């Protein structure tokens, strides 16, 4: 461990400092905000005011340790471990699909003693890395019009969509949608020829329609009644007693915050109005306590972070590096979009965490791992340029 830490210290000078500082700032604010947002929940559960703070800090600590090893690990060695990781995560997800227990309407939580973990969160960086490696491996052949591409494209689609399909069957629509959109963006940006992409989309659409017909014929429905209710997200305050209370109270919190906010710790809506306000509705509490002007700084930091990652993708000296950075940027953006879209009532509320700010250990570890991989790509790019100059 000492060797890893010492090596990381030397690697620090080659990291993207802007991305690193932005990451630290967002996680730090998220931790402090969890204390105030979870205070009512901690009181109701008769636990310490800092209970959720310390639990989140522990998960971030685990993520940082994992990140230290990733930053020290050459991306040339990713194929072996990505394959092992992908097979392992698919195996765990299939096990949970058959033997897991439902929690909040979905079956994607792994319980090991007192520790609960969401393997579907860890699947996101694994799928991104696997797709990036496949694009790099097949790039020259996919651009060659003289050879058939069917087998290569089929492998890419299977690797990219197997996990989202399993998660869909586990009834976790939010995670499925994020993984699917991440795959879609990476597939569109891939070296696959346009005509092959068009054929693949038509085939995927046909398979999706046949799959939904099969589900309907077998079960009598495609989405459960609870899932369908989430699509009725318009005018939530008129359906306060029928499921619109969470979004409606989020509106009230944002409106009460105004321009300047009520002040840190002075939120009213976190007291039994918004369920578990420190999780997927955390931005409503931030807006209520800090107001529009100070709350908008979060969007500026998000834009800055995404811009840094996209810039790293453009500068990466390997195809795998470019696609990994693109995939991570899409993954983070989709989490922001789905979480805030549900909170603002323009998308179904799915319980997806807000990056850096929501309480959730599985997602925090996954996010740190993804950002550590991006940092590793930047380190290799910078060192390669130094060698060439």
C-alpha positions, 0 to 999 in steps of 0.5 A: 500500500505504501508503494501505491501511495508513493507512486500516486504522489508522483502521478499527482503531477500528471493528473488533470488538476481542474477535474480533481479539484472539481471532484473534491469540491463537489464531494465535499459539498455533498458530504456537508449537505448530507448532514443537514438533508438527513437530519430529520431521517436521522432523528426519526431513526433515533441515530446520530445526526452524523450517521449518514455523513459517516456512512457516505464518508466510508463509502467515499474512502473505499472508492478513493482506495479503489481509485488509487489502484486504478490510477496506478494501473496501465490501461493496456492491461484493462482487457483481462480485468474488464472481461473478468469484471463483466462476467462477474457483474453479469453473474451477480445480476442474474443471481439477483434476478432469480434469488434477490428480494425486492427493495423499493420496487426493484430487485438489484440489491446485494445484501452481505450481512449488514452491508447492502450494495447495488451491483448495477451501479458498478456495472456502469464503468465496467460496461463503458470500459468493455465497449471502449476496448471493443471499439479499439480492437475492431476499429480498423476492421469496422472501417474496412468495407471489404470485410463483413462486420456482422459478427463484430457489431453483434458482439458489441451490441451483446456486450452493451445491452446485456446488462441494461436488459437484465436490469430492466427485468429487475424493474430498475428503469432509471439505471437501465435508461442511463446504461442504454443511453450511455451505450447509444452515445458510444455506439453512435460515436463508434468507428462503425460505418453509418450504414452498419449503424442504421442496420443495427438500429433497425435490428435492435428496434425489431428485437425490442418490439418482439421482446415486448410482445413476448413479455406482454403475451407471457405476463399480460403487461410490459411495465408494472402498475407502479412503473406506469404510474411514474409516467404520469408526472404532469401536474403532480400537485393535482395528484398529491394523494396519488403519488405526486406528493414527492415532486410537489413538495420538491416544487414547494422546497425550490419555491421557498428557497427563492433567490437567496435561500432560507439558510443552511440547515433551515429547510422545512420540506425535509421534515416528513414532506419529502421522503428520504430527502438526502437521496434522490431529492437532495437538490430540492433541499439544496435549492430551499436552503441556498436559493437559486443564485448559490444553487446555480453554482452546482450547475456551473461545476457540473458543466466545468467537470463535463467539459474537462472530461470531453476535452480529455476525450479529444486529447486522448492518444488511444481509441480506448481512452477517447471512448472511455472518457466519452462514456464516463461523461455521458454516464455522469450527464445522464445521472444529472438529467434523469435526477433533475428531470424527475425532480422538475417534473419533466421526466418520470421520477426514478430514484436515480442519485444526483452525482456527488450530492446524493447519499448512496455508497454504491453510486459514490464508489462507481463514480470515483472509479469512473473518474479515476479511469479518466485520470489514468487516461489523462496521465498516459496521454500526457506522458506519451506527449512528453516522450514524443516531444 
